Structures are given as C-alpha cells and as structure tokens.
Amino acid sequence: MHIEHNILDKVNEWLTPTFDVETQNQIKEMMTTSQKNLEESFYKNLEFGTGGMRGIMGVGTNRINKYTLGKNTQGLSDYLKKSFPGEQLKVAIAYDCRHNSDTLAKVVANVFSANGIKVFLFSEMRPTPELSFAVKHLNCHAGIVLTASHNPPEYNGYKVYWQDGGQLVPPQDGEIIQVIEDLKYNEIKFEANESLIEYVDVAVDNAFIDSTVANASFNTSAEARKNLKIAYTSLHGTSIKMVPKVLEKAGYTDVNIVPEQAEPNGDFPTVISPNPEEPEALTMALALADKINADIVFGTDPDSDRLGVAVRDNNGKMILLNGNQTMTVMTHYLLEQWRKAGKLDGKQFIGSTIVSTPMMLELASAYNVECKVGLTGFKWIAKFIKDFPELKFIGGGEESFGFMVGDAVRDKDAVGAILLMCEIAAQAKEKGSSVYKELQQMFVDFGFYKEHLISITKKGMEGASQIKQMMIDLREKPVSEINGQRVIMVEDYQNSTARNLLTNELETLSVPKSDVLIYYLEDGSKICARPSGTEPKIKFYFSVNTAIESLDEIPAAEAHLDAKIKTIISEMQLN
C-alpha cells in the first residue's frame, strides 16, 4: 500500500494518544480496508467556503468530527480573546436536524466554556436565522451554527457569525483561519466548564417571533390573512420550529403542513435532496396544494435559510418560482411599501449578488435607491449593512433561494421571507390579482429577465482537479462570441479585473477576490462561471432579457429567451 508522505504524516498524528481510541481504531480499519477512503479523509484540511465549513462526517482532517470542529473552536476562542481583551466573552450556538448536530454543538460549547467563554446553547434544534438574530439579541461576540444546509445526509458543517449577526468576511476569516492552522490538536481544551453553558429556548424564540412579525408585516387586513390558503413543508428540517408559530402570530390561520415531512429527520427520507431549489423536493407540497386548492406553497431547506415558492399561474396551475423571481417580487413589494410610507429619500439600499438577476438594478433605479452587489453569499449583503451605516437596508436576496427582510437577521431568512410572501399573496388575492400576475406586470414595467442555472458535480480529489481545470481553460481560452453576440466585457474576480474586449481597456474590480468569471454579451446577456464554495460543483449562471410593452407579449418573449439560453448552453458545450 502506497500513501503520499503528507497524508501519512497526518494519519500517524491521528494515531497518537491525543485522539481517542475509537478514532484510532476507525483509522486503522481504513488503512486495511479502504486506502482511497483514507486518502480522501486526510489529503487536505477542511476549508471555509462561502457558507462556512461543510464536509462529510467521519475521522480525518478533511472530515467533520469533534477534533476538526474542536480545533476551529479553540482557534476562534483564542482570536476572540485577542479581539476583545478584558471583556466577558459570550457566544451563541445553534444546530439543525442533521445526525450528530446536537452532540457536535455540545463539543463546541464545551471548548468555548473551557476557554472561559460564556455560551448560550439552544436546548433543541433551531433555524439558522434565529441564531443570527440571537447573536445580537443576547449581545454576543460571536455565534456558531452546526449545519450543512441542503447537502446530503452524510454532511455536516460549522458556520461562524460575528457581533453584528453576519457571517465572517475577509480579512477576519483569513486571520481566524491562520490562528486555527497554527494550532496543534493537543492544544484543544475539551473539558467543559458547565457553569458557563446556559441553555436558551422560549425567551429567545418569542423575541425572534415578535421581531419577524414586526419586520415582515405590512398592513394586510385580518380577513385577507385568513383567506390565504397555504401549503407548507419543512422538508424534515428546523423551520417547523418557527414558521407555523410566526404565521399564527401574524394571523395566517389556514396553514396546511405536509405531515410526512414535518418530523425533523437527518436522513431526509422523502426527498432525493432537501433543497427547495430542486423541483423534486416540493413534489409532496405541490400535491397537497392541489388537493386542498392552496393559493401558495412554501418549502424550506434543513436549516431554514432558503425557501422555495410555488404559486398559481393564470390557468390555476401551480408553478415553481425560481430564486431570482422570488427575490424580485419581494424586493419590488418592499420598495413599494417604503414609497407609500414616504420613507424613500435616496438614503436606502437593496442588496444582491454578482450571479443574481440584473433586474435588481432596474428596481433600484426605478425607486431611486442604491443596489449594492456583492460576491455570492449573504455574508456580503450583511457586510454592506455594517459598512454603510448611513444607508438604511430595505431587503435583498440572491438567486439561490435566499432573502433577507430588513436588518434584524443578518443572513438569508426563510422564516421572515415566508411571512413577507404571505403578505404579498394575501394582498394580491384580496384585490383580485395574484403573485403570478404581479410578477408578469413587473416584466412589462422593468424588463423581462429570464435566468437559468446549470450545476455540474465533480466529487473527490479528481473532481476538484477537473473543476480547477475548467476554470483555467475558461481564463486561458476566453470566449469572444456566443450565439452570434460579441462578448464585450469579461470580469475576472480572481484577478480583480474587468476587461472591455471592444476597447481592450482594463478596470480594477473593487470587491474581494473570488474564483468567478462573468461574460457580458452585446445584447445584454450575462454568463457566469463559479465553482461552489461549499459543494463539489461548478455552476454556470445565465441571464437573458428583452423589453416588452404588454402582457400579451410574454409568451412569445419567453419562448425567445428560452431558445437563447438553450443555444448559449449548446455553444458552450455544457449540455
């Protein structure tokens, strides 16, 4: 058996008494039964991506386990002490429905407490947005949530939040990672100081519910709320803890929960993937909606930060909205509410990401607010709130089914977004319209934008190498023409450059570096290539648009845009 020296060194370290006997025995078994599994478990250290750290659970440096999370937490403890000298440090910890989330959360709490840090640990699983809220509500210095969002059942993860309730961003994340890297495993303090661990639940729940209802309610009549028939599924995740309570508090009484998916379960037994971005995940909710003639369908991912929405079209058929559509509907509604309340004076902003629909820029322009566009991930939108205190944040989203209403939560928040969508749907129904009709009218008013996403999965060491090569090829052999349209601009976020291909002028991008390439075509089309920061995938995002003058033009315009996307995909050999 041949194992690379760097891998063997790590394996041998994990066979020392620093690690428990069970861990050592699992490694010895891998050495005799599965060299490939051993290599995959140790060939690198788990890294922080766009959504924190995620990985397969198991032993090894490239796995989620008590030692990799313990090392993270020890490093974070050391960093907190340097950052806030002399203060009584406080952190909040939440966890989702995944296997081992509760026990790993306790390990994290133990390490913090062993370092003299006060811990507020949720007594049961809770939605990720509630953790973001709790960090500020409890005046904590940091927060942790144990979750792997919508990844497969064998995954878990570790997301870090700072004082403002937002996730870590550069340069802080790099500084903390360096502290973690410099640590040795035998320096982790695992022995808990139980007197510093306080369990929280109902009081924080009630504060979160009250805050959500206050932020996402907009003068909808009690009658309209009662008349909205809702079908909802938590997809075996944590939103079941909060969404029904929030809707009840707000006055929505006709909430119909998919019973087979209401029980939290880390195996997610009724779906292929617990991701509301995947149409299959909402199959049971759509069936329930048709059975009871619901007006709207909601589904959330396991940690309740993403939401999927389905509404009835003009023929009464349930259709799934994509993330770009839901974010523009919600943003437009918020802007209109702020305008009606006389609260728009040019000192407000909405948030979006570089891979999301350009329609957000059109909305901002129409309402005379700024649209701040950041890298993928809600941590960047939260950072805008912190960086521009002179501007008031209205709301913002990203194409991957995330939205944030106001700044009480500093991460994507399916709980608040569901209530907001209910307000939109209830008010539309009351005036004889619908969410679908409101969206169609937006296409007339602001331009018909159509987006599409392709995700290509490449697993393991070999897959990571293939994804890296795909990005190298796109950089070294740039495309100059697609679908008969010249590429007029290429933005390379890894090199922080924007090159105008018509004039050859080069500009410097002001956002942080990221492995992202964006092509802009002369007809307004936009194509983005981006490796995922948390999954073994490379993603290609397509956005095309056209102007229309009436609702009657929508079918022909949609067919035209669909054909354009299909041709672009074919020419780029991605099908």
MOKA-V772746 format. One record per backbone hydrogen bond with DSSP energy under -1.0 kcal/mol. NH is the residue of the N-H (numbers start at 1). CO is the residue of the C=O. E is the energy in kcal/mol with one decimal. If there is no record, write none. Layout:
((NH/CO/E) (NH/CO/E))
//
This chain:
((8/4/-2.7) (9/5/-2.6) (10/6/-1.2) (11/7/-2.4) (12/8/-2.7) (13/9/-1.8) (14/10/-1.9) (16/13/-1.5) (19/16/-2.0) (24/20/-2.1) (25/21/-2.7) (26/22/-2.1) (27/23/-2.0) (28/24/-2.4) (29/25/-2.1) (30/26/-2.0) (31/27/-2.2) (32/28/-1.1) (33/29/-1.9) (34/30/-2.5) (38/34/-1.9) (39/35/-2.6) (40/36/-2.6) (41/37/-1.8) (42/38/-1.1) (43/39/-2.1) (46/61/-2.0) (49/52/-3.5) (52/49/-1.4) (53/158/-2.4) (55/156/-2.5) (57/154/-2.9) (58/64/-1.8) (62/41/-3.0) (63/60/-1.1) (64/56/-2.4) (69/65/-2.4) (70/66/-1.6) (71/67/-2.5) (72/68/-1.9) (73/69/-2.5) (74/70/-2.5) (75/71/-2.5) (76/72/-2.5) (77/73/-2.5) (78/74/-2.3) (79/75/-2.2) (80/76/-2.6) (81/77/-2.0) (82/78/-1.6) (83/79/-2.3) (84/80/-2.4) (87/84/-1.8) (89/87/-1.1) (91/118/-2.4) (92/142/-1.6) (93/120/-2.9) (94/144/-2.4) (96/146/-2.0) (101/98/-1.9) (104/100/-3.0) (105/101/-2.1) (106/102/-1.7) (107/103/-1.9) (108/104/-2.3) (109/105/-2.4) (110/106/-2.8) (111/107/-2.1) (112/108/-2.3) (113/109/-2.6) (114/110/-2.5) (116/113/-2.0) (117/112/-2.1) (118/89/-2.4) (119/196/-3.2) (120/91/-2.8) (121/198/-2.4) (122/93/-2.5) (123/200/-2.1) (126/95/-1.9) (128/303/-2.7) (131/127/-1.0) (132/128/-1.8) (133/129/-2.2) (134/130/-2.6) (135/131/-2.0) (137/133/-2.6) (138/134/-2.8) (139/136/-1.4) (140/135/-3.1) (141/90/-3.0) (142/90/-1.2) (143/161/-2.2) (144/92/-2.6) (145/159/-1.9) (146/94/-2.2) (151/148/-2.6) (155/152/-2.0) (156/55/-2.5) (158/53/-2.7) (159/145/-2.4) (161/143/-3.3) (162/166/-3.0) (165/162/-2.5) (168/160/-1.7) (173/169/-1.3) (175/171/-2.1) (176/172/-2.6) (177/173/-2.7) (178/174/-2.1) (179/175/-1.7) (180/176/-2.5) (181/177/-2.9) (182/178/-1.9) (183/180/-1.0) (187/184/-2.1) (188/185/-1.4) (196/193/-2.5) (197/194/-1.5) (198/119/-3.2) (200/121/-1.9) (205/201/-2.8) (206/202/-2.8) (207/203/-1.7) (208/204/-2.6) (209/205/-2.9) (210/206/-2.5) (211/207/-2.3) (212/208/-2.5) (213/209/-2.5) (214/210/-2.1) (215/211/-2.3) (216/212/-2.4) (225/221/-2.0) (226/222/-2.1) (227/223/-1.8) (230/254/-2.8) (231/296/-2.4) (232/256/-2.7) (233/298/-2.1) (236/261/-2.5) (237/234/-2.0) (238/302/-3.0) (241/238/-2.2) (242/239/-1.5) (243/239/-2.8) (246/242/-2.7) (247/243/-2.6) (248/244/-2.2) (249/245/-2.4) (250/246/-2.0) (252/247/-2.9) (255/253/-1.1) (256/230/-2.8) (258/232/-2.4) (261/258/-1.2) (262/259/-1.1) (265/236/-2.0) (268/265/-1.7) (271/268/-1.4) (275/273/-1.5) (278/275/-2.3) (281/278/-1.5) (282/279/-1.4) (283/280/-1.7) (286/282/-2.7) (287/283/-2.0) (288/284/-2.2) (289/285/-2.4) (290/286/-2.2) (291/287/-1.9) (292/288/-2.1) (293/289/-1.0) (294/289/-2.4) (295/229/-2.5) (296/229/-1.4) (297/310/-2.5) (298/231/-2.3) (299/308/-1.9) (300/233/-1.4) (301/306/-1.2) (304/301/-1.8) (307/401/-2.3) (308/299/-3.3) (310/297/-1.9) (311/319/-2.3) (313/317/-2.9) (316/313/-2.0) (319/311/-3.2) (321/309/-2.8) (326/322/-2.3) (327/323/-2.2) (328/324/-1.9) (329/325/-2.4) (330/326/-2.5) (331/327/-2.3) (332/328/-2.6) (333/329/-2.1) (334/330/-2.4) (335/331/-2.7) (336/332/-2.3) (337/333/-2.4) (338/334/-2.6) (339/335/-2.4) (340/336/-2.6) (341/337/-1.8) (342/339/-1.6) (343/338/-2.7) (349/392/-2.3) (350/370/-2.6) (351/395/-1.5) (352/372/-2.2) (354/374/-2.2) (356/353/-1.7) (360/357/-1.5) (361/358/-1.2) (362/358/-1.1) (363/359/-2.2) (364/360/-2.2) (365/361/-2.2) (366/362/-2.2) (367/363/-1.7) (369/364/-2.4) (370/348/-2.2) (372/350/-2.5) (374/352/-2.3) (380/377/-1.4) (382/378/-2.5) (383/379/-1.7) (384/380/-1.7) (385/381/-1.4) (386/382/-1.5) (387/383/-2.9) (388/384/-2.0) (391/388/-2.0) (392/347/-2.5) (394/349/-2.4) (396/404/-1.8) (397/351/-1.8) (398/402/-1.8) (401/399/-1.0) (402/398/-1.2) (404/396/-2.4) (406/394/-1.4) (413/403/-3.1) (414/304/-1.3) (417/413/-2.1) (418/414/-2.1) (419/415/-1.5) (420/416/-2.3) (421/417/-2.6) (422/418/-2.1) (423/419/-2.1) (424/420/-2.2) (425/421/-2.7) (426/422/-3.0) (427/423/-2.3) (428/424/-2.2) (429/425/-2.6) (430/426/-2.1) (431/427/-1.3) (432/429/-1.7) (433/428/-3.1) (438/434/-2.2) (439/435/-2.2) (440/436/-2.3) (441/437/-2.2) (442/438/-1.5) (443/439/-1.5) (444/440/-1.3) (445/441/-2.3) (446/442/-3.1) (447/443/-1.2) (448/546/-2.6) (450/544/-3.0) (452/542/-2.2) (454/540/-2.5) (456/538/-2.8) (458/536/-2.8) (463/459/-1.6) (464/460/-2.4) (465/461/-1.8) (466/462/-2.1) (467/463/-2.5) (468/464/-2.0) (469/465/-2.1) (470/466/-2.1) (471/467/-1.8) (472/468/-1.9) (473/469/-2.7) (474/470/-1.9) (475/471/-1.7) (476/472/-3.0) (477/473/-2.3) (482/485/-2.7) (485/482/-2.1) (487/480/-2.8) (488/520/-2.5) (489/520/-1.4) (490/499/-2.0) (491/518/-2.7) (492/497/-3.3) (493/516/-2.4) (497/492/-2.2) (498/507/-2.4) (499/490/-2.7) (500/505/-2.8) (501/488/-1.5) (504/500/-2.4) (507/498/-2.5) (509/496/-2.1) (514/493/-1.1) (516/514/-2.2) (517/529/-2.3) (518/491/-2.4) (519/527/-3.5) (520/489/-2.6) (521/525/-2.6) (522/486/-1.8) (524/521/-1.8) (526/543/-2.6) (527/519/-2.7) (528/541/-2.6) (529/517/-2.9) (530/539/-2.6) (532/537/-2.8) (537/535/-2.3) (538/456/-2.2) (539/530/-3.1) (540/454/-2.9) (541/528/-2.6) (542/452/-3.0) (543/526/-2.4) (544/450/-2.6) (546/448/-1.7) (553/550/-1.3) (554/551/-1.6) (557/553/-2.3) (558/554/-3.0) (559/555/-2.1) (560/556/-2.1) (561/557/-2.4) (562/558/-2.7) (563/559/-2.1) (564/560/-1.8) (565/561/-2.3) (566/562/-2.3) (567/563/-2.2) (568/564/-2.3) (569/565/-2.4) (570/566/-2.1) (571/567/-2.8) (572/568/-1.9) (573/570/-1.4) (574/569/-2.4))
//
